[in-house]
């Protein structure tokens, strides 16, 4: 050997670098896909939870209303307003 680097050495090094680069790119792409899937699942969960919050807020608003209090008083507690009479059939 006379101290010169043979062209075959450059080809081998280039192929090895290309292989390493390909593996890194594939791993990066897989990680990006995993992150995208996780993000989509998280966004869907947030949307479902926001819908549940909205339903709970609507229920709370209704239960704090006079209409709800009156319905429970009449239907569940059998209460009457002053001056009202309850007639039952025998």
Secondary structure, DSSP 8 states (H G I E B T S, - for coil): --S---HHHHHHHHHHHHHHHHHHHHHHHHHHHHHHHHHHHHHHHHHHHHHHHHHHHHHHHHHTSHHHHHHIIIIIT----TT-------
